[in-house]
Each structure stands twice: as structure tokens, then as C-alpha cells.
Amino acid sequence: MKPTSLLCAAALTLAAGTALAHGDFKCDVPKAEWRPQMELKRQLLADGWKNVRQVKTENGCYEVYGFDERGKRAEVFFNPKTFERISEVKRPS
């Protein structure tokens, strides 16, 4: 296999893994029971996260982008009612 083909195959594999990670779960919490995104951000920073860049909604969960307590880039999904960690997208180091 040519190096270019190998790189393309590797990139597609990584992209497929990320897509699967987003679809493997769902938070089934009524919208009326969701706690505010800002409250989650404050809690994460109090727990040692270095930075919380963005909090958005995905599959009924809060999806957080930032840098965790180890200073590593993180993409983590949380239950919007309990703030329980549901899933984390693993990135290559």
C-alpha cells in the first residue's frame, strides 16, 4: 500500500471512531430537569479543569470541550441533570 493511501485509510478510521463515539449513547432527561450549562462549567473548573472552551448539547447530553485536570485536551459528555460523566472521546496523543 502506498504511504498516501495508508494515511488516508488511517484518517478515515479515526474519523469513523469519533463518529461512533458520538452515537453510542443518549441522555434521556426531560429538558425541564436540565441544570444550567454555566453550573457544569463552574463545577468542572472547581474540580481542577484548566479551561472549559465550550459546552453544547449532543444526543441529549452536555458535550464539553476544554482541558481537563491533567491539562489534556478533552471532549467529554455529561448527563445534564446529574453532571455524571457519560462518555469521553479518546484522541490520539
PDB file with one MODEL, atoms N, CA, C and O in Angstrom:
MODEL        1
ATOM      1  N   MET A   1       0.852  -1.177   0.000  1.00  0.00           N
ATOM      2  CA  MET A   1       0.000   0.000   0.000  1.00  0.00           C
ATOM      3  C   MET A   1       0.895   1.238   0.000  1.00  0.00           C
ATOM      4  O   MET A   1       1.889   1.290   0.725  1.00  0.00           O
ATOM      5  N   LYS A   2       0.545   2.226  -0.808  1.00  0.00           N
ATOM      6  CA  LYS A   2       1.309   3.469  -0.881  1.00  0.00           C
ATOM      7  C   LYS A   2       1.152   4.259   0.411  1.00  0.00           C
ATOM      8  O   LYS A   2       0.116   4.172   1.070  1.00  0.00           O
ATOM      9  N   PRO A   3       2.192   5.043   0.784  1.00  0.00           N
ATOM     10  CA  PRO A   3       2.096   5.842   2.011  1.00  0.00           C
ATOM     11  C   PRO A   3       0.887   6.783   2.017  1.00  0.00           C
ATOM     12  O   PRO A   3       0.258   6.972   3.058  1.00  0.00           O
ATOM     13  N   THR A   4       0.560   7.372   0.863  1.00  0.00           N
ATOM     14  CA  THR A   4      -0.584   8.281   0.797  1.00  0.00           C
ATOM     15  C   THR A   4      -1.886   7.529   1.079  1.00  0.00           C
ATOM     16  O   THR A   4      -2.746   8.020   1.810  1.00  0.00           O
ATOM     17  N   SER A   5      -2.023   6.343   0.499  1.00  0.00           N
ATOM     18  CA  SER A   5      -3.222   5.532   0.731  1.00  0.00           C
ATOM     19  C   SER A   5      -3.326   5.121   2.190  1.00  0.00           C
ATOM     20  O   SER A   5      -4.414   5.095   2.764  1.00  0.00           O
ATOM     21  N   LEU A   6      -2.181   4.798   2.783  1.00  0.00           N
ATOM     22  CA  LEU A   6      -2.154   4.401   4.186  1.00  0.00           C
ATOM     23  C   LEU A   6      -2.597   5.553   5.084  1.00  0.00           C
ATOM     24  O   LEU A   6      -3.352   5.350   6.034  1.00  0.00           O
ATOM     25  N   LEU A   7      -2.125   6.765   4.779  1.00  0.00           N
ATOM     26  CA  LEU A   7      -2.523   7.935   5.564  1.00  0.00           C
ATOM     27  C   LEU A   7      -4.020   8.209   5.428  1.00  0.00           C
ATOM     28  O   LEU A   7      -4.685   8.528   6.414  1.00  0.00           O
ATOM     29  N   CYS A   8      -4.542   8.086   4.225  1.00  0.00           N
ATOM     30  CA  CYS A   8      -5.981   8.296   4.010  1.00  0.00           C
ATOM     31  C   CYS A   8      -6.799   7.265   4.785  1.00  0.00           C
ATOM     32  O   CYS A   8      -7.812   7.605   5.396  1.00  0.00           O
ATOM     33  N   ALA A   9      -6.362   6.014   4.758  1.00  0.00           N
ATOM     34  CA  ALA A   9      -7.074   4.961   5.482  1.00  0.00           C
ATOM     35  C   ALA A   9      -7.051   5.225   6.985  1.00  0.00           C
ATOM     36  O   ALA A   9      -8.057   5.030   7.667  1.00  0.00           O
ATOM     37  N   ALA A  10      -5.907   5.669   7.500  1.00  0.00           N
ATOM     38  CA  ALA A  10      -5.791   5.969   8.933  1.00  0.00           C
ATOM     39  C   ALA A  10      -6.709   7.128   9.314  1.00  0.00           C
ATOM     40  O   ALA A  10      -7.369   7.081  10.352  1.00  0.00           O
ATOM     41  N   ALA A  11      -6.754   8.162   8.482  1.00  0.00           N
ATOM     42  CA  ALA A  11      -7.602   9.323   8.770  1.00  0.00           C
ATOM     43  C   ALA A  11      -9.077   8.929   8.776  1.00  0.00           C
ATOM     44  O   ALA A  11      -9.833   9.375   9.639  1.00  0.00           O
ATOM     45  N   LEU A  12      -9.485   8.105   7.829  1.00  0.00           N
ATOM     46  CA  LEU A  12     -10.880   7.659   7.775  1.00  0.00           C
ATOM     47  C   LEU A  12     -11.236   6.798   8.985  1.00  0.00           C
ATOM     48  O   LEU A  12     -12.346   6.886   9.511  1.00  0.00           O
ATOM     49  N   THR A  13     -10.293   5.970   9.420  1.00  0.00           N
ATOM     50  CA  THR A  13     -10.526   5.131  10.598  1.00  0.00           C
ATOM     51  C   THR A  13     -10.729   5.986  11.834  1.00  0.00           C
ATOM     52  O   THR A  13     -11.637   5.729  12.624  1.00  0.00           O
ATOM     53  N   LEU A  14      -9.892   7.002  12.010  1.00  0.00           N
ATOM     54  CA  LEU A  14     -10.029   7.901  13.163  1.00  0.00           C
ATOM     55  C   LEU A  14     -11.351   8.658  13.110  1.00  0.00           C
ATOM     56  O   LEU A  14     -12.024   8.804  14.130  1.00  0.00           O
ATOM     57  N   ALA A  15     -11.723   9.135  11.941  1.00  0.00           N
ATOM     58  CA  ALA A  15     -12.978   9.875  11.798  1.00  0.00           C
ATOM     59  C   ALA A  15     -14.171   8.972  12.108  1.00  0.00           C
ATOM     60  O   ALA A  15     -15.129   9.411  12.744  1.00  0.00           O
ATOM     61  N   ALA A  16     -14.121   7.736  11.671  1.00  0.00           N
ATOM     62  CA  ALA A  16     -15.215   6.796  11.940  1.00  0.00           C
ATOM     63  C   ALA A  16     -15.317   6.509  13.428  1.00  0.00           C
ATOM     64  O   ALA A  16     -16.421   6.398  13.961  1.00  0.00           O
ATOM     65  N   GLY A  17     -14.185   6.387  14.105  1.00  0.00           N
ATOM     66  CA  GLY A  17     -14.189   6.143  15.553  1.00  0.00           C
ATOM     67  C   GLY A  17     -14.823   7.288  16.302  1.00  0.00           C
ATOM     68  O   GLY A  17     -15.578   7.064  17.249  1.00  0.00           O
ATOM     69  N   THR A  18     -14.534   8.512  15.898  1.00  0.00           N
ATOM     70  CA  THR A  18     -15.128   9.681  16.541  1.00  0.00           C
ATOM     71  C   THR A  18     -16.633   9.712  16.297  1.00  0.00           C
ATOM     72  O   THR A  18     -17.403  10.019  17.207  1.00  0.00           O
ATOM     73  N   ALA A  19     -17.050   9.400  15.086  1.00  0.00           N
ATOM     74  CA  ALA A  19     -18.481   9.399  14.774  1.00  0.00           C
ATOM     75  C   ALA A  19     -19.209   8.351  15.607  1.00  0.00           C
ATOM     76  O   ALA A  19     -20.309   8.605  16.098  1.00  0.00           O
ATOM     77  N   LEU A  20     -18.608   7.178  15.770  1.00  0.00           N
ATOM     78  CA  LEU A  20     -19.232   6.142  16.580  1.00  0.00           C
ATOM     79  C   LEU A  20     -19.328   6.566  18.035  1.00  0.00           C
ATOM     80  O   LEU A  20     -20.323   6.285  18.702  1.00  0.00           O
ATOM     81  N   ALA A  21     -18.304   7.238  18.526  1.00  0.00           N
ATOM     82  CA  ALA A  21     -18.310   7.672  19.924  1.00  0.00           C
ATOM     83  C   ALA A  21     -19.481   8.611  20.189  1.00  0.00           C
ATOM     84  O   ALA A  21     -20.040   8.602  21.286  1.00  0.00           O
ATOM     85  N   HIS A  22     -19.853   9.406  19.220  1.00  0.00           N
ATOM     86  CA  HIS A  22     -20.957  10.352  19.393  1.00  0.00           C
ATOM     87  C   HIS A  22     -22.314   9.663  19.360  1.00  0.00           C
ATOM     88  O   HIS A  22     -23.286  10.212  19.877  1.00  0.00           O
ATOM     89  N   GLY A  23     -22.408   8.479  18.767  1.00  0.00           N
ATOM     90  CA  GLY A  23     -23.702   7.845  18.603  1.00  0.00           C
ATOM     91  C   GLY A  23     -23.961   6.665  19.520  1.00  0.00           C
ATOM     92  O   GLY A  23     -25.027   6.054  19.439  1.00  0.00           O
ATOM     93  N   ASP A  24     -23.013   6.321  20.397  1.00  0.00           N
ATOM     94  CA  ASP A  24     -23.133   5.139  21.241  1.00  0.00           C
ATOM     95  C   ASP A  24     -24.010   5.343  22.468  1.00  0.00           C
ATOM     96  O   ASP A  24     -24.282   4.374  23.176  1.00  0.00           O
ATOM     97  N   PHE A  25     -24.452   6.527  22.742  1.00  0.00           N
ATOM     98  CA  PHE A  25     -25.163   6.808  23.983  1.00  0.00           C
ATOM     99  C   PHE A  25     -26.172   7.916  23.762  1.00  0.00           C
ATOM    100  O   PHE A  25     -26.154   8.611  22.746  1.00  0.00           O
ATOM    101  N   LYS A  26     -27.050   8.062  24.738  1.00  0.00           N
ATOM    102  CA  LYS A  26     -28.031   9.143  24.702  1.00  0.00           C
ATOM    103  C   LYS A  26     -28.455   9.420  26.132  1.00  0.00           C
ATOM    104  O   LYS A  26     -28.642   8.491  26.918  1.00  0.00           O
ATOM    105  N   CYS A  27     -28.606  10.667  26.468  1.00  0.00           N
ATOM    106  CA  CYS A  27     -29.099  11.058  27.787  1.00  0.00           C
ATOM    107  C   CYS A  27     -30.599  11.303  27.661  1.00  0.00           C
ATOM    108  O   CYS A  27     -31.022  12.207  26.941  1.00  0.00           O
ATOM    109  N   ASP A  28     -31.394  10.510  28.351  1.00  0.00           N
ATOM    110  CA  ASP A  28     -32.856  10.645  28.302  1.00  0.00           C
ATOM    111  C   ASP A  28     -33.343  11.395  29.534  1.00  0.00           C
ATOM    112  O   ASP A  28     -33.902  10.803  30.457  1.00  0.00           O
ATOM    113  N   VAL A  29     -33.125  12.692  29.536  1.00  0.00           N
ATOM    114  CA  VAL A  29     -33.530  13.540  30.659  1.00  0.00           C
ATOM    115  C   VAL A  29     -34.470  14.611  30.118  1.00  0.00           C
ATOM    116  O   VAL A  29     -34.117  15.309  29.167  1.00  0.00           O
ATOM    117  N   PRO A  30     -35.656  14.756  30.700  1.00  0.00           N
ATOM    118  CA  PRO A  30     -36.559  15.820  30.248  1.00  0.00           C
ATOM    119  C   PRO A  30     -35.881  17.188  30.361  1.00  0.00           C
ATOM    120  O   PRO A  30     -35.215  17.480  31.355  1.00  0.00           O
ATOM    121  N   LYS A  31     -36.053  18.001  29.354  1.00  0.00           N
ATOM    122  CA  LYS A  31     -35.406  19.321  29.289  1.00  0.00           C
ATOM    123  C   LYS A  31     -35.680  20.158  30.544  1.00  0.00           C
ATOM    124  O   LYS A  31     -34.823  20.938  30.961  1.00  0.00           O
ATOM    125  N   ALA A  32     -36.844  20.008  31.141  1.00  0.00           N
ATOM    126  CA  ALA A  32     -37.202  20.782  32.336  1.00  0.00           C
ATOM    127  C   ALA A  32     -36.321  20.433  33.539  1.00  0.00           C
ATOM    128  O   ALA A  32     -36.232  21.209  34.491  1.00  0.00           O
ATOM    129  N   GLU A  33     -35.666  19.257  33.494  1.00  0.00           N
ATOM    130  CA  GLU A  33     -34.824  18.821  34.610  1.00  0.00           C
ATOM    131  C   GLU A  33     -33.342  19.143  34.410  1.00  0.00           C
ATOM    132  O   GLU A  33     -32.525  18.863  35.287  1.00  0.00           O
ATOM    133  N   TRP A  34     -32.994  19.722  33.275  1.00  0.00           N
ATOM    134  CA  TRP A  34     -31.590  20.033  32.999  1.00  0.00           C
ATOM    135  C   TRP A  34     -31.111  21.156  33.908  1.00  0.00           C
ATOM    136  O   TRP A  34     -31.836  22.120  34.156  1.00  0.00           O
ATOM    137  N   ARG A  35     -29.896  21.025  34.395  1.00  0.00           N
ATOM    138  CA  ARG A  35     -29.257  22.105  35.140  1.00  0.00           C
ATOM    139  C   ARG A  35     -28.543  23.009  34.132  1.00  0.00           C
ATOM    140  O   ARG A  35     -28.220  22.562  33.032  1.00  0.00           O
ATOM    141  N   PRO A  36     -28.295  24.262  34.485  1.00  0.00           N
ATOM    142  CA  PRO A  36     -27.676  25.206  33.538  1.00  0.00           C
ATOM    143  C   PRO A  36     -26.251  24.800  33.134  1.00  0.00           C
ATOM    144  O   PRO A  36     -25.494  24.250  33.934  1.00  0.00           O
ATOM    145  N   GLN A  37     -25.912  25.085  31.876  1.00  0.00           N
ATOM    146  CA  GLN A  37     -24.568  24.798  31.372  1.00  0.00           C
ATOM    147  C   GLN A  37     -23.505  25.519  32.194  1.00  0.00           C
ATOM    148  O   GLN A  37     -22.437  24.963  32.452  1.00  0.00           O
ATOM    149  N   MET A  38     -23.791  26.747  32.606  1.00  0.00           N
ATOM    150  CA  MET A  38     -22.821  27.519  33.374  1.00  0.00           C
ATOM    151  C   MET A  38     -22.501  26.836  34.704  1.00  0.00           C
ATOM    152  O   MET A  38     -21.376  26.922  35.197  1.00  0.00           O
ATOM    153  N   GLU A  39     -23.488  26.165  35.275  1.00  0.00           N
ATOM    154  CA  GLU A  39     -23.272  25.436  36.532  1.00  0.00           C
ATOM    155  C   GLU A  39     -22.285  24.278  36.319  1.00  0.00           C
ATOM    156  O   GLU A  39     -21.419  24.037  37.160  1.00  0.00           O
ATOM    157  N   LEU A  40     -22.418  23.566  35.195  1.00  0.00           N
ATOM    158  CA  LEU A  40     -21.473  22.496  34.868  1.00  0.00           C
ATOM    159  C   LEU A  40     -20.078  23.070  34.676  1.00  0.00           C
ATOM    160  O   LEU A  40     -19.102  22.519  35.183  1.00  0.00           O
ATOM    161  N   LYS A  41     -19.983  24.166  33.951  1.00  0.00           N
ATOM    162  CA  LYS A  41     -18.681  24.797  33.712  1.00  0.00           C
ATOM    163  C   LYS A  41     -18.018  25.181  35.037  1.00  0.00           C
ATOM    164  O   LYS A  41     -16.830  24.924  35.237  1.00  0.00           O
ATOM    165  N   ARG A  42     -18.782  25.794  35.937  1.00  0.00           N
ATOM    166  CA  ARG A  42     -18.231  26.180  37.251  1.00  0.00           C
ATOM    167  C   ARG A  42     -17.764  24.955  38.032  1.00  0.00           C
ATOM    168  O   ARG A  42     -16.712  24.983  38.670  1.00  0.00           O
ATOM    169  N   GLN A  43     -18.552  23.878  37.979  1.00  0.00           N
ATOM    170  CA  GLN A  43     -18.184  22.660  38.703  1.00  0.00           C
ATOM    171  C   GLN A  43     -16.894  22.060  38.151  1.00  0.00           C
ATOM    172  O   GLN A  43     -16.024  21.648  38.918  1.00  0.00           O
ATOM    173  N   LEU A  44     -16.765  22.008  36.828  1.00  0.00           N
ATOM    174  CA  LEU A  44     -15.558  21.444  36.220  1.00  0.00           C
ATOM    175  C   LEU A  44     -14.324  22.262  36.596  1.00  0.00           C
ATOM    176  O   LEU A  44     -13.280  21.696  36.922  1.00  0.00           O
ATOM    177  N   LEU A  45     -14.438  23.579  36.551  1.00  0.00           N
ATOM    178  CA  LEU A  45     -13.306  24.431  36.926  1.00  0.00           C
ATOM    179  C   LEU A  45     -12.958  24.241  38.404  1.00  0.00           C
ATOM    180  O   LEU A  45     -11.779  24.221  38.760  1.00  0.00           O
ATOM    181  N   ALA A  46     -13.962  24.101  39.262  1.00  0.00           N
ATOM    182  CA  ALA A  46     -13.718  23.852  40.690  1.00  0.00           C
ATOM    183  C   ALA A  46     -13.071  22.484  40.907  1.00  0.00           C
ATOM    184  O   ALA A  46     -12.314  22.295  41.859  1.00  0.00           O
ATOM    185  N   ASP A  47     -13.371  21.526  40.016  1.00  0.00           N
ATOM    186  CA  ASP A  47     -12.789  20.183  40.104  1.00  0.00           C
ATOM    187  C   ASP A  47     -11.385  20.115  39.516  1.00  0.00           C
ATOM    188  O   ASP A  47     -10.764  19.052  39.523  1.00  0.00           O
ATOM    189  N   GLY A  48     -10.873  21.242  39.004  1.00  0.00           N
ATOM    190  CA  GLY A  48      -9.496  21.262  38.525  1.00  0.00           C
ATOM    191  C   GLY A  48      -9.301  21.348  37.028  1.00  0.00           C
ATOM    192  O   GLY A  48      -8.165  21.367  36.555  1.00  0.00           O
ATOM    193  N   TRP A  49     -10.398  21.402  36.262  1.00  0.00           N
ATOM    194  CA  TRP A  49     -10.216  21.572  34.820  1.00  0.00           C
ATOM    195  C   TRP A  49      -9.477  22.882  34.589  1.00  0.00           C
ATOM    196  O   TRP A  49      -9.750  23.880  35.255  1.00  0.00           O
ATOM    197  N   LYS A  50      -8.539  22.880  33.642  1.00  0.00           N
ATOM    198  CA  LYS A  50      -7.733  24.064  33.350  1.00  0.00           C
ATOM    199  C   LYS A  50      -8.513  25.094  32.541  1.00  0.00           C
ATOM    200  O   LYS A  50      -8.319  26.299  32.703  1.00  0.00           O
ATOM    201  N   ASN A  51      -9.400  24.607  31.664  1.00  0.00           N
ATOM    202  CA  ASN A  51     -10.154  25.503  30.787  1.00  0.00           C
ATOM    203  C   ASN A  51     -11.376  24.756  30.261  1.00  0.00           C
ATOM    204  O   ASN A  51     -11.286  23.574  29.931  1.00  0.00           O
ATOM    205  N   VAL A  52     -12.498  25.428  30.183  1.00  0.00           N
ATOM    206  CA  VAL A  52     -13.700  24.883  29.545  1.00  0.00           C
ATOM    207  C   VAL A  52     -14.014  25.828  28.393  1.00  0.00           C
ATOM    208  O   VAL A  52     -14.532  26.926  28.597  1.00  0.00           O
ATOM    209  N   ARG A  53     -13.689  25.381  27.168  1.00  0.00           N
ATOM    210  CA  ARG A  53     -13.853  26.228  25.983  1.00  0.00           C
ATOM    211  C   ARG A  53     -15.300  26.352  25.545  1.00  0.00           C
ATOM    212  O   ARG A  53     -15.765  27.435  25.191  1.00  0.00           O
ATOM    213  N   GLN A  54     -16.017  25.211  25.576  1.00  0.00           N
ATOM    214  CA  GLN A  54     -17.377  25.217  25.030  1.00  0.00           C
ATOM    215  C   GLN A  54     -18.204  24.119  25.690  1.00  0.00           C
ATOM    216  O   GLN A  54     -17.707  23.027  25.965  1.00  0.00           O
ATOM    217  N   VAL A  55     -19.464  24.428  25.935  1.00  0.00           N
ATOM    218  CA  VAL A  55     -20.444  23.434  26.386  1.00  0.00           C
ATOM    219  C   VAL A  55     -21.598  23.504  25.397  1.00  0.00           C
ATOM    220  O   VAL A  55     -22.179  24.568  25.186  1.00  0.00           O
ATOM    221  N   LYS A  56     -21.927  22.363  24.790  1.00  0.00           N
ATOM    222  CA  LYS A  56     -23.051  22.336  23.858  1.00  0.00           C
ATOM    223  C   LYS A  56     -23.858  21.066  24.090  1.00  0.00           C
ATOM    224  O   LYS A  56     -23.490  20.234  24.918  1.00  0.00           O
ATOM    225  N   THR A  57     -24.949  20.920  23.363  1.00  0.00           N
ATOM    226  CA  THR A  57     -25.835  19.768  23.511  1.00  0.00           C
ATOM    227  C   THR A  57     -25.623  18.799  22.356  1.00  0.00           C
ATOM    228  O   THR A  57     -25.582  19.198  21.192  1.00  0.00           O
ATOM    229  N   GLU A  58     -25.488  17.506  22.701  1.00  0.00           N
ATOM    230  CA  GLU A  58     -25.329  16.451  21.697  1.00  0.00           C
ATOM    231  C   GLU A  58     -25.974  15.181  22.251  1.00  0.00           C
ATOM    232  O   GLU A  58     -25.653  14.769  23.366  1.00  0.00           O
ATOM    233  N   ASN A  59     -26.866  14.561  21.501  1.00  0.00           N
ATOM    234  CA  ASN A  59     -27.554  13.329  21.918  1.00  0.00           C
ATOM    235  C   ASN A  59     -28.257  13.482  23.264  1.00  0.00           C
ATOM    236  O   ASN A  59     -28.345  12.522  24.030  1.00  0.00           O
ATOM    237  N   GLY A  60     -28.752  14.663  23.554  1.00  0.00           N
ATOM    238  CA  GLY A  60     -29.442  14.899  24.813  1.00  0.00           C
ATOM    239  C   GLY A  60     -28.522  15.060  26.009  1.00  0.00           C
ATOM    240  O   GLY A  60     -28.985  15.127  27.147  1.00  0.00           O
ATOM    241  N   CYS A  61     -27.218  15.124  25.759  1.00  0.00           N
ATOM    242  CA  CYS A  61     -26.216  15.283  26.822  1.00  0.00           C
ATOM    243  C   CYS A  61     -25.512  16.625  26.647  1.00  0.00           C
ATOM    244  O   CYS A  61     -25.615  17.262  25.598  1.00  0.00           O
ATOM    245  N   TYR A  62     -24.799  17.043  27.685  1.00  0.00           N
ATOM    246  CA  TYR A  62     -23.898  18.181  27.538  1.00  0.00           C
ATOM    247  C   TYR A  62     -22.566  17.652  27.019  1.00  0.00           C
ATOM    248  O   TYR A  62     -22.009  16.701  27.568  1.00  0.00           O
ATOM    249  N   GLU A  63     -22.065  18.271  25.966  1.00  0.00           N
ATOM    250  CA  GLU A  63     -20.764  17.930  25.400  1.00  0.00           C
ATOM    251  C   GLU A  63     -19.822  19.075  25.742  1.00  0.00           C
ATOM    252  O   GLU A  63     -20.080  20.226  25.389  1.00  0.00           O
ATOM    253  N   VAL A  64     -18.734  18.756  26.428  1.00  0.00           N
ATOM    254  CA  VAL A  64     -17.806  19.773  26.910  1.00  0.00           C
ATOM    255  C   VAL A  64     -16.471  19.622  26.195  1.00  0.00           C
ATOM    256  O   VAL A  64     -15.915  18.526  26.111  1.00  0.00           O
ATOM    257  N   TYR A  65     -15.968  20.738  25.683  1.00  0.00           N
ATOM    258  CA  TYR A  65     -14.635  20.809  25.087  1.00  0.00           C
ATOM    259  C   TYR A  65     -13.774  21.674  25.993  1.00  0.00           C
ATOM    260  O   TYR A  65     -14.194  22.749  26.421  1.00  0.00           O
ATOM    261  N   GLY A  66     -12.578  21.203  26.281  1.00  0.00           N
ATOM    262  CA  GLY A  66     -11.686  22.001  27.113  1.00  0.00           C
ATOM    263  C   GLY A  66     -10.430  21.230  27.450  1.00  0.00           C
ATOM    264  O   GLY A  66     -10.028  20.315  26.731  1.00  0.00           O
ATOM    265  N   PHE A  67      -9.810  21.619  28.569  1.00  0.00           N
ATOM    266  CA  PHE A  67      -8.598  20.971  29.051  1.00  0.00           C
ATOM    267  C   PHE A  67      -8.873  20.487  30.470  1.00  0.00           C
ATOM    268  O   PHE A  67      -9.183  21.278  31.362  1.00  0.00           O
ATOM    269  N   ASP A  68      -8.754  19.174  30.666  1.00  0.00           N
ATOM    270  CA  ASP A  68      -9.130  18.572  31.945  1.00  0.00           C
ATOM    271  C   ASP A  68      -8.118  18.856  33.050  1.00  0.00           C
ATOM    272  O   ASP A  68      -7.190  19.646  32.877  1.00  0.00           O
ATOM    273  N   GLU A  69      -8.317  18.194  34.188  1.00  0.00           N
ATOM    274  CA  GLU A  69      -7.469  18.425  35.353  1.00  0.00           C
ATOM    275  C   GLU A  69      -6.007  18.031  35.124  1.00  0.00           C
ATOM    276  O   GLU A  69      -5.133  18.479  35.866  1.00  0.00           O
ATOM    277  N   ARG A  70      -5.725  17.203  34.114  1.00  0.00           N
ATOM    278  CA  ARG A  70      -4.341  16.839  33.768  1.00  0.00           C
ATOM    279  C   ARG A  70      -3.747  17.802  32.743  1.00  0.00           C
ATOM    280  O   ARG A  70      -2.577  17.693  32.378  1.00  0.00           O
ATOM    281  N   GLY A  71      -4.570  18.745  32.284  1.00  0.00           N
ATOM    282  CA  GLY A  71      -4.124  19.676  31.258  1.00  0.00           C
ATOM    283  C   GLY A  71      -4.223  19.111  29.855  1.00  0.00           C
ATOM    284  O   GLY A  71      -3.700  19.702  28.911  1.00  0.00           O
ATOM    285  N   LYS A  72      -4.889  17.966  29.705  1.00  0.00           N
ATOM    286  CA  LYS A  72      -5.053  17.313  28.399  1.00  0.00           C
ATOM    287  C   LYS A  72      -6.331  17.803  27.732  1.00  0.00           C
ATOM    288  O   LYS A  72      -7.341  18.053  28.389  1.00  0.00           O
ATOM    289  N   ARG A  73      -6.261  17.935  26.402  1.00  0.00           N
ATOM    290  CA  ARG A  73      -7.457  18.316  25.652  1.00  0.00           C
ATOM    291  C   ARG A  73      -8.532  17.258  25.879  1.00  0.00           C
ATOM    292  O   ARG A  73      -8.255  16.060  25.820  1.00  0.00           O
ATOM    293  N   ALA A  74      -9.752  17.703  26.136  1.00  0.00           N
ATOM    294  CA  ALA A  74     -10.824  16.764  26.467  1.00  0.00           C
ATOM    295  C   ALA A  74     -12.104  17.111  25.719  1.00  0.00           C
ATOM    296  O   ALA A  74     -12.436  18.278  25.511  1.00  0.00           O
ATOM    297  N   GLU A  75     -12.808  16.060  25.324  1.00  0.00           N
ATOM    298  CA  GLU A  75     -14.168  16.164  24.790  1.00  0.00           C
ATOM    299  C   GLU A  75     -14.975  15.131  25.562  1.00  0.00           C
ATOM    300  O   GLU A  75     -14.846  13.929  25.327  1.00  0.00           O
ATOM    301  N   VAL A  76     -15.804  15.602  26.479  1.00  0.00           N
ATOM    302  CA  VAL A  76     -16.481  14.719  27.428  1.00  0.00           C
ATOM    303  C   VAL A  76     -17.980  15.007  27.415  1.00  0.00           C
ATOM    304  O   VAL A  76     -18.404  16.155  27.282  1.00  0.00           O
ATOM    305  N   PHE A  77     -18.773  13.946  27.555  1.00  0.00           N
ATOM    306  CA  PHE A  77     -20.226  14.057  27.588  1.00  0.00           C
ATOM    307  C   PHE A  77     -20.713  13.844  29.018  1.00  0.00           C
ATOM    308  O   PHE A  77     -20.265  12.934  29.715  1.00  0.00           O
ATOM    309  N   PHE A  78     -21.650  14.712  29.443  1.00  0.00           N
ATOM    310  CA  PHE A  78     -22.182  14.667  30.800  1.00  0.00           C
ATOM    311  C   PHE A  78     -23.706  14.601  30.767  1.00  0.00           C
ATOM    312  O   PHE A  78     -24.348  15.148  29.870  1.00  0.00           O
ATOM    313  N   ASN A  79     -24.271  13.917  31.768  1.00  0.00           N
ATOM    314  CA  ASN A  79     -25.712  13.915  31.970  1.00  0.00           C
ATOM    315  C   ASN A  79     -26.112  15.329  32.381  1.00  0.00           C
ATOM    316  O   ASN A  79     -25.523  15.870  33.317  1.00  0.00           O
ATOM    317  N   PRO A  80     -27.089  15.950  31.718  1.00  0.00           N
ATOM    318  CA  PRO A  80     -27.431  17.348  32.009  1.00  0.00           C
ATOM    319  C   PRO A  80     -28.168  17.556  33.335  1.00  0.00           C
ATOM    320  O   PRO A  80     -28.315  18.692  33.785  1.00  0.00           O
ATOM    321  N   LYS A  81     -28.629  16.483  33.958  1.00  0.00           N
ATOM    322  CA  LYS A  81     -29.322  16.603  35.247  1.00  0.00           C
ATOM    323  C   LYS A  81     -28.366  16.357  36.415  1.00  0.00           C
ATOM    324  O   LYS A  81     -28.366  17.101  37.396  1.00  0.00           O
ATOM    325  N   THR A  82     -27.548  15.301  36.299  1.00  0.00           N
ATOM    326  CA  THR A  82     -26.684  14.890  37.412  1.00  0.00           C
ATOM    327  C   THR A  82     -25.233  15.321  37.239  1.00  0.00           C
ATOM    328  O   THR A  82     -24.458  15.287  38.195  1.00  0.00           O
ATOM    329  N   PHE A  83     -24.859  15.725  36.028  1.00  0.00           N
ATOM    330  CA  PHE A  83     -23.481  16.046  35.643  1.00  0.00           C
ATOM    331  C   PHE A  83     -22.563  14.820  35.738  1.00  0.00           C
ATOM    332  O   PHE A  83     -21.344  14.956  35.842  1.00  0.00           O
ATOM    333  N   GLU A  84     -23.160  13.625  35.702  1.00  0.00           N
ATOM    334  CA  GLU A  84     -22.377  12.392  35.667  1.00  0.00           C
ATOM    335  C   GLU A  84     -21.662  12.304  34.322  1.00  0.00           C
ATOM    336  O   GLU A  84     -22.246  12.606  33.282  1.00  0.00           O
ATOM    337  N   ARG A  85     -20.390  11.889  34.347  1.00  0.00           N
ATOM    338  CA  ARG A  85     -19.613  11.705  33.119  1.00  0.00           C
ATOM    339  C   ARG A  85     -20.161  10.473  32.406  1.00  0.00           C
ATOM    340  O   ARG A  85     -20.178   9.379  32.971  1.00  0.00           O
ATOM    341  N   ILE A  86     -20.610  10.653  31.159  1.00  0.00           N
ATOM    342  CA  ILE A  86     -21.220   9.578  30.383  1.00  0.00           C
ATOM    343  C   ILE A  86     -20.209   8.919  29.455  1.00  0.00           C
ATOM    344  O   ILE A  86     -20.131   7.692  29.386  1.00  0.00           O
ATOM    345  N   SER A  87     -19.443   9.725  28.750  1.00  0.00           N
ATOM    346  CA  SER A  87     -18.510   9.207  27.757  1.00  0.00           C
ATOM    347  C   SER A  87     -17.440  10.255  27.485  1.00  0.00           C
ATOM    348  O   SER A  87     -17.639  11.448  27.710  1.00  0.00           O
ATOM    349  N   GLU A  88     -16.305   9.780  26.997  1.00  0.00           N
ATOM    350  CA  GLU A  88     -15.219  10.682  26.622  1.00  0.00           C
ATOM    351  C   GLU A  88     -14.686  10.253  25.271  1.00  0.00           C
ATOM    352  O   GLU A  88     -14.464   9.065  25.038  1.00  0.00           O
ATOM    353  N   VAL A  89     -14.480  11.202  24.382  1.00  0.00           N
ATOM    354  CA  VAL A  89     -13.908  10.907  23.076  1.00  0.00           C
ATOM    355  C   VAL A  89     -12.402  10.828  23.258  1.00  0.00           C
ATOM    356  O   VAL A  89     -11.765  11.803  23.658  1.00  0.00           O
ATOM    357  N   LYS A  90     -11.836   9.668  22.963  1.00  0.00           N
ATOM    358  CA  LYS A  90     -10.393   9.466  23.096  1.00  0.00           C
ATOM    359  C   LYS A  90      -9.697   9.994  21.856  1.00  0.00           C
ATOM    360  O   LYS A  90     -10.050   9.640  20.731  1.00  0.00           O
ATOM    361  N   ARG A  91      -8.731  10.824  22.068  1.00  0.00           N
ATOM    362  CA  ARG A  91      -7.941  11.395  20.978  1.00  0.00           C
ATOM    363  C   ARG A  91      -6.544  10.792  21.010  1.00  0.00           C
ATOM    364  O   ARG A  91      -6.025  10.495  22.086  1.00  0.00           O
ATOM    365  N   PRO A  92      -5.930  10.609  19.847  1.00  0.00           N
ATOM    366  CA  PRO A  92      -4.546  10.128  19.836  1.00  0.00           C
ATOM    367  C   PRO A  92      -3.631  11.143  20.518  1.00  0.00           C
ATOM    368  O   PRO A  92      -3.822  12.352  20.384  1.00  0.00           O
ATOM    369  N   SER A  93      -2.650  10.650  21.242  1.00  0.00           N
ATOM    370  CA  SER A  93      -1.731  11.547  21.970  1.00  0.00           C
ATOM    371  C   SER A  93      -0.795  12.272  21.047  1.00  0.00           C
ATOM    372  O   SER A  93       0.035  13.059  21.503  1.00  0.00           O
TER     373      SER A  93
ENDMDL
END
